[in-house]
Amino acid sequence: MSEREALHAAVVETALGPVEHAVLGDGPPVLVVHGSPGGIDQAAIMARFLVAAGCRAIVLSRPGYLGSELGERTTIDQQADLLAALLDALGIERAGVLAWSGGGPSSYRLAIGHPRRVAGLVVLAGVSGAIARPAEGLSEKLMFSTRFGDWLLRVLAAHAPEQLISATLDSEGSLDEEQLKQRASEVFADADKRAFVVDLASTVTHRDRDAGLDNDWARFAAIESLELERVAVPALLVQGSADTDVTPDHSDRAAAAIPGAELLTLDGGTHLAFWTHPEAAAAQARALDVLRG
């Protein structure tokens, strides 16, 4: 059974159209906004630490991903308003917001446009300004855009998880050979970290996610300003210093612009640092403080 199937996800009608979502756990609500690519399955993996800590995680697929149609909800502001509309549909007045990577822009704009709905904002290696779509080679296209790639990822996850972990960390950061070997070994030895990386692999394939991914890259490349100086909610920015997907300048920019923002840099951390770094537990504890308001 896939991560998505296990969620028993449902499509809820909001004032701004349908959204695939699920609610996990019980306690203070936290809206979990996935990256690019991603979907509700990725959001659920991101949220495991929240549920374990006694939070109620609201996970969703952003427009164009899996069960949430893209429709006319293409702009960053439209998607920010949709996040507020989802809270309305679920009867949630105020929630923490946890965003990763490509979930950053709409989450920043949610905090600006609907500040009373956001108890605290935690953005993990979030896009904060214009960013170009990276070139994708033939091997990446075969791995992430074909049924063969889906099959191969499943085989690696089941039979060569340490190899999959090493390849994932290598593709998401600039660790040298010795650093990569040590970090992969640490992640493999930790059950939660190992499960995070192995399970994440199935959520970054392009199939059933292309519409959202293509729209994200078009919108992100055209960002002129997210008006980050208007964010007026408690904000924590977490960034790995060795992240090559969303480089540290994005978090630096946000930290400099958002009044009172806290920047937590994980030295030698890749794009997955919040879940895989040696100091991940401490980073997650600090995030919980902010998300609970």
C-alpha positions as a LaTeX table, in Angstrom:
\begin{tabular}{lrrr}
\hline
Residue & $x$ (\AA) & $y$ (\AA) & $z$ (\AA) \\
\hline
Met1 & 0.00 & 0.00 & 0.00 \\
Ser2 & 1.34 & 3.43 & $-0.95$ \\
Glu3 & 1.70 & 6.34 & 1.48 \\
Arg4 & $-1.18$ & 8.09 & $-0.26$ \\
Glu5 & $-3.50$ & 5.07 & $-0.10$ \\
Ala6 & $-2.77$ & 4.65 & 3.60 \\
Leu7 & $-3.92$ & 8.22 & 4.27 \\
His8 & $-7.53$ & 7.63 & 3.20 \\
Ala9 & $-7.33$ & 11.06 & 1.60 \\
Ala10 & $-10.52$ & 12.89 & 0.67 \\
Val11 & $-11.28$ & 15.78 & $-1.66$ \\
Val12 & $-12.98$ & 18.64 & 0.15 \\
Glu13 & $-14.84$ & 21.42 & $-1.65$ \\
Thr14 & $-13.58$ & 24.82 & $-0.56$ \\
Ala15 & $-14.78$ & 28.25 & $-1.63$ \\
Leu16 & $-11.89$ & 28.23 & $-4.12$ \\
Gly17 & $-12.30$ & 24.72 & $-5.46$ \\
Pro18 & $-11.49$ & 21.13 & $-4.50$ \\
Val19 & $-8.45$ & 20.15 & $-2.45$ \\
Glu20 & $-7.16$ & 16.65 & $-1.70$ \\
His21 & $-6.40$ & 16.50 & 2.02 \\
Ala22 & $-6.18$ & 14.37 & 5.14 \\
Val23 & $-6.00$ & 15.13 & 8.86 \\
Leu24 & $-3.47$ & 13.15 & 10.88 \\
Gly25 & $-3.24$ & 12.98 & 14.64 \\
Asp26 & $-4.85$ & 15.17 & 17.25 \\
Gly27 & $-3.79$ & 18.35 & 19.00 \\
Pro28 & $-2.77$ & 21.85 & 17.90 \\
Pro29 & $-3.37$ & 22.14 & 14.12 \\
Val30 & $-0.47$ & 22.51 & 11.68 \\
Leu31 & $-0.95$ & 23.00 & 7.94 \\
Val32 & 1.76 & 21.12 & 6.04 \\
Val33 & 2.69 & 22.51 & 2.61 \\
His34 & 4.79 & 20.22 & 0.41 \\
Gly35 & 7.54 & 21.01 & $-2.07$ \\
Ser36 & 8.03 & 20.79 & $-5.83$ \\
Pro37 & 7.38 & 18.08 & $-6.85$ \\
Gly38 & 5.34 & 16.62 & $-4.03$ \\
Gly39 & 1.78 & 15.94 & $-2.98$ \\
Ile40 & $-0.24$ & 14.79 & $-0.01$ \\
Asp41 & 2.00 & 11.71 & 0.31 \\
Gln42 & 5.08 & 13.90 & 0.73 \\
Ala43 & 3.27 & 16.17 & 3.18 \\
Ala44 & 2.36 & 13.15 & 5.31 \\
Ile45 & 6.01 & 12.06 & 5.45 \\
Met46 & 7.04 & 15.60 & 6.37 \\
Ala47 & 4.44 & 15.57 & 9.15 \\
Arg48 & 5.43 & 12.37 & 10.96 \\
Phe49 & 7.35 & 14.26 & 13.64 \\
Leu50 & 4.33 & 16.52 & 14.19 \\
Val51 & 1.96 & 13.63 & 14.79 \\
Ala52 & 4.48 & 11.96 & 17.11 \\
Ala53 & 4.67 & 15.21 & 19.09 \\
Gly54 & 0.91 & 15.44 & 19.58 \\
Cys55 & $-0.06$ & 17.81 & 16.78 \\
Arg56 & $-2.91$ & 17.58 & 14.29 \\
Ala57 & $-1.35$ & 17.72 & 10.82 \\
Ile58 & $-3.47$ & 18.95 & 7.92 \\
Val59 & $-1.76$ & 17.54 & 4.83 \\
Leu60 & $-2.78$ & 18.34 & 1.27 \\
Ser61 & $-1.89$ & 18.23 & $-2.38$ \\
Arg62 & $-1.29$ & 21.68 & $-3.83$ \\
Pro63 & $-3.06$ & 22.45 & $-7.14$ \\
Gly64 & $-1.76$ & 20.34 & $-10.01$ \\
Tyr65 & $-0.48$ & 17.58 & $-7.75$ \\
Leu66 & $-2.17$ & 14.18 & $-7.44$ \\
Gly67 & $-5.83$ & 14.66 & $-6.42$ \\
Ser68 & $-5.98$ & 18.49 & $-6.47$ \\
Glu69 & $-6.72$ & 19.75 & $-9.96$ \\
Leu70 & $-4.76$ & 22.80 & $-11.11$ \\
Gly71 & $-7.67$ & 24.57 & $-12.80$ \\
Glu72 & $-7.36$ & 28.33 & $-12.68$ \\
Arg73 & $-5.52$ & 28.28 & $-9.35$ \\
Thr74 & $-2.15$ & 28.96 & $-10.88$ \\
Thr75 & $-0.73$ & 32.04 & $-9.16$ \\
Ile76 & 1.13 & 32.04 & $-5.88$ \\
Asp77 & $-1.48$ & 34.32 & $-4.29$ \\
Gln78 & $-4.35$ & 32.15 & $-5.51$ \\
Gln79 & $-2.72$ & 29.14 & $-3.91$ \\
Ala80 & $-2.13$ & 31.09 & $-0.68$ \\
Asp81 & $-5.82$ & 32.01 & $-0.59$ \\
Leu82 & $-6.66$ & 28.35 & $-1.24$ \\
Leu83 & $-4.74$ & 27.33 & 1.88 \\
Ala84 & $-6.90$ & 29.72 & 3.90 \\
Ala85 & $-10.02$ & 28.37 & 2.16 \\
Leu86 & $-9.03$ & 24.84 & 3.18 \\
Leu87 & $-8.81$ & 25.92 & 6.82 \\
Asp88 & $-12.27$ & 27.48 & 6.42 \\
Ala89 & $-13.70$ & 24.27 & 4.97 \\
Leu90 & $-12.27$ & 22.26 & 7.87 \\
Gly91 & $-13.51$ & 24.73 & 10.50 \\
Ile92 & $-10.00$ & 25.62 & 11.66 \\
Glu93 & $-9.61$ & 29.25 & 12.66 \\
Arg94 & $-5.84$ & 29.32 & 13.22 \\
Ala95 & $-2.98$ & 26.90 & 12.56 \\
Gly96 & 0.77 & 26.67 & 12.45 \\
Val97 & 2.19 & 26.44 & 8.93 \\
Leu98 & 5.10 & 24.14 & 8.02 \\
Ala99 & 6.38 & 24.60 & 4.45 \\
Trp100 & 9.24 & 23.00 & 2.56 \\
Ser101 & 11.03 & 24.15 & $-0.56$ \\
Gly102 & 8.46 & 24.99 & $-3.28$ \\
Gly103 & 5.79 & 25.28 & $-0.60$ \\
Gly104 & 7.54 & 28.42 & 0.64 \\
Pro105 & 6.10 & 31.10 & $-1.69$ \\
Ser106 & 2.41 & 30.35 & $-1.09$ \\
Ser107 & 3.04 & 29.94 & 2.65 \\
Tyr108 & 4.79 & 33.30 & 2.90 \\
Arg109 & 1.90 & 34.89 & 1.03 \\
Leu110 & $-0.63$ & 33.10 & 3.28 \\
Ala111 & 1.04 & 34.70 & 6.31 \\
Ile112 & 0.87 & 38.11 & 4.61 \\
Gly113 & $-2.67$ & 37.89 & 3.27 \\
His114 & $-4.24$ & 36.01 & 6.19 \\
Pro115 & $-2.05$ & 36.74 & 9.25 \\
Arg116 & $-4.76$ & 35.93 & 11.79 \\
Arg117 & $-4.93$ & 32.39 & 10.44 \\
Val118 & $-1.23$ & 31.65 & 11.05 \\
Ala119 & $-0.11$ & 30.83 & 14.61 \\
Gly120 & 3.51 & 30.47 & 13.54 \\
Leu121 & 5.39 & 29.95 & 10.28 \\
Val122 & 8.24 & 27.49 & 9.79 \\
Val123 & 9.82 & 27.42 & 6.34 \\
Leu124 & 12.39 & 24.76 & 5.51 \\
Ala125 & 14.76 & 25.70 & 2.68 \\
Gly126 & 11.91 & 27.64 & 1.14 \\
Val127 & 11.95 & 29.46 & $-2.19$ \\
Ser128 & 11.90 & 33.19 & $-1.38$ \\
Gly129 & 12.74 & 34.79 & $-4.73$ \\
Ala130 & 13.12 & 34.05 & $-8.42$ \\
Ile131 & 14.60 & 30.64 & $-9.15$ \\
Ala132 & 15.15 & 28.95 & $-12.51$ \\
Arg133 & 14.11 & 25.41 & $-13.29$ \\
Pro134 & 17.19 & 23.17 & $-13.24$ \\
Ala135 & 18.13 & 21.28 & $-16.37$ \\
Glu136 & 17.07 & 17.63 & $-16.26$ \\
Gly137 & 19.30 & 15.05 & $-17.88$ \\
Leu138 & 18.22 & 11.81 & $-19.52$ \\
Ser139 & 18.90 & 9.74 & $-16.40$ \\
Glu140 & 16.69 & 12.04 & $-14.29$ \\
Lys141 & 13.91 & 11.88 & $-16.88$ \\
Leu142 & 14.05 & 8.08 & $-16.93$ \\
Met143 & 14.08 & 7.88 & $-13.12$ \\
Phe144 & 11.37 & 10.39 & $-12.31$ \\
Ser145 & 9.11 & 10.54 & $-15.37$ \\
Thr146 & 8.61 & 6.91 & $-16.42$ \\
Arg147 & 7.01 & 3.74 & $-15.10$ \\
Phe148 & 10.43 & 2.09 & $-15.26$ \\
Gly149 & 11.75 & 4.79 & $-12.95$ \\
Asp150 & 8.88 & 4.21 & $-10.53$ \\
Trp151 & 9.68 & 0.49 & $-10.51$ \\
Leu152 & 13.40 & 1.08 & $-10.02$ \\
Leu153 & 12.81 & 3.41 & $-7.08$ \\
Arg154 & 10.63 & 0.76 & $-5.44$ \\
Val155 & 13.32 & $-1.87$ & $-6.00$ \\
Leu156 & 16.01 & 0.35 & $-4.50$ \\
Ala157 & 13.81 & 1.21 & $-1.52$ \\
Ala158 & 13.11 & $-2.47$ & $-0.83$ \\
His159 & 16.49 & $-4.04$ & $-1.59$ \\
Ala160 & 19.15 & $-1.30$ & $-1.55$ \\
Pro161 & 17.99 & 1.37 & 0.87 \\
Glu162 & 21.50 & 2.48 & 1.85 \\
Gln163 & 22.35 & 3.06 & $-1.82$ \\
Leu164 & 19.12 & 5.02 & $-2.28$ \\
Ile165 & 19.87 & 7.16 & 0.79 \\
Ser166 & 23.38 & 7.94 & $-0.43$ \\
Ala167 & 22.17 & 8.84 & $-3.93$ \\
Thr168 & 19.39 & 11.05 & $-2.56$ \\
Leu169 & 21.67 & 12.95 & $-0.18$ \\
Asp170 & 24.24 & 13.35 & $-2.94$ \\
Ser171 & 21.67 & 14.80 & $-5.34$ \\
Glu172 & 20.35 & 17.27 & $-2.74$ \\
Gly173 & 23.61 & 18.74 & $-1.45$ \\
Ser174 & 27.30 & 19.45 & $-1.91$ \\
Leu175 & 28.81 & 17.02 & 0.60 \\
Asp176 & 32.22 & 15.66 & $-0.31$ \\
Glu177 & 32.77 & 11.91 & $-0.59$ \\
Glu178 & 33.73 & 11.38 & 3.05 \\
Gln179 & 30.94 & 13.63 & 4.39 \\
Leu180 & 28.40 & 11.84 & 2.19 \\
Lys181 & 29.53 & 8.42 & 3.35 \\
Gln182 & 29.28 & 9.43 & 7.00 \\
Arg183 & 25.89 & 11.14 & 6.64 \\
Ala184 & 24.40 & 8.25 & 4.67 \\
Ser185 & 25.61 & 5.83 & 7.32 \\
Glu186 & 24.10 & 7.96 & 10.10 \\
Val187 & 20.76 & 8.20 & 8.30 \\
Phe188 & 20.65 & 4.46 & 7.56 \\
Ala189 & 21.32 & 3.66 & 11.22 \\
Asp190 & 18.41 & 5.81 & 12.44 \\
Ala191 & 15.02 & 4.21 & 11.80 \\
Asp192 & 13.07 & 7.48 & 11.48 \\
Lys193 & 15.63 & 9.17 & 9.24 \\
Arg194 & 15.99 & 6.05 & 7.11 \\
Ala195 & 12.24 & 5.80 & 6.62 \\
Phe196 & 11.98 & 9.49 & 5.75 \\
Val197 & 14.49 & 9.31 & 2.89 \\
Val198 & 13.38 & 5.93 & 1.55 \\
Asp199 & 9.68 & 6.81 & 1.61 \\
Leu200 & 10.29 & 10.27 & 0.16 \\
Ala201 & 11.64 & 8.78 & $-3.07$ \\
Ser202 & 8.18 & 7.78 & $-4.29$ \\
Thr203 & 6.80 & 11.32 & $-3.83$ \\
Val204 & 9.14 & 13.12 & $-6.22$ \\
Thr205 & 8.28 & 11.28 & $-9.41$ \\
His206 & 6.59 & 13.46 & $-12.02$ \\
Arg207 & 3.70 & 11.17 & $-12.92$ \\
Asp208 & 0.40 & 12.74 & $-11.75$ \\
Arg209 & 2.44 & 15.76 & $-10.63$ \\
Asp210 & 3.54 & 17.37 & $-13.91$ \\
Ala211 & 0.82 & 20.04 & $-14.02$ \\
Gly212 & 1.70 & 21.32 & $-10.57$ \\
Leu213 & 5.44 & 21.08 & $-11.13$ \\
Asp214 & 5.36 & 22.89 & $-14.48$ \\
Asn215 & 3.19 & 25.63 & $-12.99$ \\
Asp216 & 5.44 & 25.98 & $-9.94$ \\
Trp217 & 8.56 & 26.49 & $-12.04$ \\
Ala218 & 6.83 & 29.02 & $-14.30$ \\
Arg219 & 5.61 & 31.02 & $-11.28$ \\
Phe220 & 8.85 & 30.77 & $-9.32$ \\
Ala221 & 10.95 & 31.97 & $-12.24$ \\
Ala222 & 8.77 & 35.09 & $-12.48$ \\
Ile223 & 8.91 & 36.11 & $-8.80$ \\
Glu224 & 9.83 & 39.77 & $-8.43$ \\
Ser225 & 9.00 & 40.15 & $-4.74$ \\
Leu226 & 7.03 & 38.15 & $-2.20$ \\
Glu227 & 6.90 & 41.26 & 0.03 \\
Leu228 & 8.51 & 39.31 & 2.83 \\
Glu229 & 8.85 & 42.47 & 4.92 \\
Arg230 & 5.06 & 42.26 & 5.42 \\
Val231 & 5.19 & 38.91 & 7.24 \\
Ala232 & 4.03 & 39.76 & 10.75 \\
Val233 & 3.77 & 36.32 & 12.38 \\
Pro234 & 6.45 & 34.43 & 14.34 \\
Ala235 & 8.75 & 32.91 & 11.70 \\
Leu236 & 11.51 & 30.29 & 11.82 \\
Leu237 & 13.63 & 29.59 & 8.75 \\
Val238 & 15.65 & 26.36 & 8.66 \\
Gln239 & 18.39 & 25.92 & 6.06 \\
Gly240 & 21.11 & 23.40 & 5.33 \\
Ser241 & 24.38 & 25.10 & 4.46 \\
Ala242 & 25.18 & 22.47 & 1.80 \\
Asp243 & 21.77 & 22.59 & 0.12 \\
Thr244 & 22.06 & 22.73 & $-3.67$ \\
Asp245 & 18.32 & 22.52 & $-4.48$ \\
Val246 & 17.23 & 25.74 & $-2.76$ \\
Thr247 & 20.49 & 27.43 & $-1.88$ \\
Pro248 & 21.08 & 29.26 & 1.43 \\
Asp249 & 20.60 & 32.71 & $-0.11$ \\
His250 & 16.86 & 32.05 & $-0.17$ \\
Ser251 & 16.67 & 31.66 & 3.60 \\
Asp252 & 19.17 & 34.49 & 4.10 \\
Arg253 & 16.93 & 36.79 & 2.04 \\
Ala254 & 13.83 & 35.84 & 4.02 \\
Ala255 & 15.60 & 36.20 & 7.37 \\
Ala256 & 16.83 & 39.68 & 6.45 \\
Ala257 & 13.39 & 40.81 & 5.27 \\
Ile258 & 10.95 & 39.32 & 7.82 \\
Pro259 & 10.79 & 41.35 & 11.04 \\
Gly260 & 11.98 & 39.24 & 13.97 \\
Ala261 & 12.57 & 36.11 & 11.89 \\
Glu262 & 14.86 & 33.44 & 13.33 \\
Leu263 & 17.31 & 31.70 & 11.00 \\
Leu264 & 18.56 & 28.25 & 11.99 \\
Thr265 & 21.39 & 27.05 & 9.75 \\
Leu266 & 22.34 & 23.37 & 9.90 \\
Asp267 & 26.02 & 23.14 & 9.02 \\
Gly268 & 26.64 & 20.64 & 6.24 \\
Gly269 & 22.92 & 20.05 & 5.81 \\
Thr270 & 21.43 & 19.10 & 2.44 \\
His271 & 17.93 & 19.93 & 1.19 \\
Leu272 & 16.66 & 17.22 & 3.56 \\
Ala273 & 18.54 & 18.63 & 6.56 \\
Phe274 & 15.48 & 19.23 & 8.76 \\
Trp275 & 14.89 & 15.46 & 8.86 \\
Thr276 & 18.34 & 13.95 & 8.26 \\
His277 & 20.95 & 16.25 & 9.87 \\
Pro278 & 22.61 & 15.16 & 13.15 \\
Glu279 & 20.86 & 18.14 & 14.79 \\
Ala280 & 17.47 & 17.38 & 13.20 \\
Ala281 & 15.79 & 16.55 & 16.53 \\
Ala282 & 16.75 & 19.92 & 18.01 \\
Ala283 & 15.58 & 21.72 & 14.87 \\
Gln284 & 12.24 & 19.92 & 15.01 \\
Ala285 & 11.81 & 20.78 & 18.69 \\
Arg286 & 12.36 & 24.47 & 17.92 \\
Ala287 & 9.94 & 24.25 & 15.01 \\
Leu288 & 7.27 & 22.78 & 17.29 \\
Asp289 & 7.63 & 25.76 & 19.64 \\
Val290 & 6.93 & 28.17 & 16.78 \\
Leu291 & 4.15 & 26.13 & 15.16 \\
Arg292 & 2.20 & 25.82 & 18.40 \\
Gly293 & 2.21 & 29.60 & 18.70 \\
\hline
\end{tabular}
